[in-house]
Amino acid sequence: MVTLMIFVPYIMFEGNAEEALNFYGDILGKSKEPYIMRYTDMQGMEIPDDYKNKILHAELNFPGGTIYISDAFPGTTVTYNESIAFNIGPDTEEELNRLYNALLEDGTEVQPLADTFWGAKFGSINDKFGLHWSFNYTLPKA
């Protein structure tokens, strides 16, 4: 029996979730305005004044996917590593280059875009927030 399951990456930030939400929304092409819930919306928990307008939960929808974004609870340390990557598979080489270069802004190139033995153009970066992204464009068959 096959059932429908929704899989959505949830990314935590240390106080800069709104900047990340805007950055990813601009690059990935948000399909509608993100849903945003702020820490001020949460009842029954003491939140420091400088954290009340931070993002408790946001949903960013873009063509081909959804990500959830949040500022971690005050005092929480967030750690990223390269063992998990967000993979993007655009349908044109032009879009591959646009996404790669846009997400690379103020980030670090890990593997430059290059043709591969599996018939794709592939590369990877760590973006300015420290998240690891890989890019895979399937090359047209000759």
C-alpha positions in Angstrom: 0.0 0.0 0.0 1.4 3.4 -1.0 0.5 6.4 1.2 1.2 10.1 0.7 3.9 11.4 2.9 5.1 15.0 2.9 8.8 15.6 3.5 9.8 19.1 4.3 13.3 20.2 5.5 13.2 22.3 8.7 16.1 24.7 9.0 17.0 26.5 12.3 18.9 29.7 12.6 20.4 31.7 15.4 18.4 34.9 15.2 18.8 35.6 11.4 15.9 33.4 10.1 14.2 36.4 8.6 17.3 37.3 6.6 17.5 33.7 5.4 13.8 33.5 4.6 14.1 36.6 2.3 17.4 35.4 0.8 16.0 31.9 -0.1 12.6 33.3 -1.2 14.3 35.7 -3.6 16.6 33.1 -5.1 14.2 30.1 -5.2 11.3 32.1 -6.4 8.6 32.0 -3.7 5.3 30.9 -5.1 3.4 32.9 -2.5 4.2 35.1 0.5 5.7 33.0 3.2 3.6 32.1 6.2 5.3 33.5 9.3 4.6 33.0 13.0 6.6 35.1 15.5 7.7 34.3 19.0 5.2 37.0 20.1 2.4 34.7 18.9 3.4 32.0 21.4 1.5 32.0 24.6 2.7 30.9 28.0 6.5 31.2 27.5 8.7 34.0 28.7 10.6 35.4 25.7 13.4 38.0 25.9 12.3 41.4 24.5 15.0 41.3 21.8 13.7 37.9 20.5 9.9 38.6 20.4 9.9 39.5 16.8 12.1 36.6 15.7 10.6 33.8 13.6 9.1 30.9 15.6 8.0 29.2 12.4 7.9 30.1 8.7 6.9 28.2 5.6 8.5 29.1 2.3 6.9 27.6 -0.8 8.7 27.7 -4.1 8.4 25.9 -7.4 9.3 22.3 -6.7 9.4 22.4 -2.9 8.9 23.8 0.6 11.2 24.5 3.5 10.4 25.5 7.0 12.5 28.1 8.7 12.8 29.1 12.3 15.0 31.0 14.8 16.1 28.5 17.4 15.0 29.1 20.9 17.0 31.8 22.6 20.4 30.5 23.8 20.3 27.5 21.5 23.4 26.9 19.3 22.8 25.7 15.8 25.4 23.6 14.0 25.5 22.7 10.3 27.8 20.3 8.5 28.3 18.9 5.0 26.9 15.5 5.7 23.5 16.8 4.7 22.9 18.9 1.6 19.9 20.5 0.0 20.1 19.3 -3.6 18.6 21.4 -6.5 17.9 19.9 -9.9 17.0 22.7 -12.3 15.6 21.9 -15.7 18.0 24.2 -17.7 21.7 24.9 -17.5 20.9 28.6 -17.4 18.8 28.1 -14.2 21.6 25.9 -12.8 24.1 28.7 -13.2 21.8 31.3 -11.8 20.9 29.3 -8.7 24.5 28.2 -8.1 25.9 31.8 -8.3 23.0 33.3 -6.3 23.4 30.9 -3.4 27.2 31.2 -3.6 26.9 34.9 -2.8 29.1 35.5 0.3 29.4 31.7 0.6 32.1 29.2 -0.2 32.6 27.1 -3.2 33.1 23.4 -2.3 33.0 21.8 -5.7 32.9 24.0 -8.9 30.2 23.2 -11.5 31.6 20.5 -13.9 30.4 17.8 -16.2 30.3 14.4 -14.5 30.5 10.7 -15.6 26.8 10.2 -14.7 25.7 12.7 -17.5 25.1 15.8 -15.4 26.7 19.0 -14.5 27.3 19.0 -10.7 28.7 21.3 -8.1 28.3 22.2 -4.4 28.6 25.2 -2.1 28.2 26.3 1.5 26.0 29.4 1.5 26.5 32.5 3.6 24.5 30.9 6.4 26.6 27.8 6.5 24.2 25.4 4.7 25.4 22.9 2.2 23.8 22.9 -1.3 24.5 20.6 -4.2 23.4 21.2 -7.8 22.7 18.6 -10.4 21.6 19.4 -13.9 21.0 16.4 -16.2 22.8 17.1 -19.5 20.7 16.6 -22.7 21.4 13.3 -24.5 23.5 13.9 -27.6 
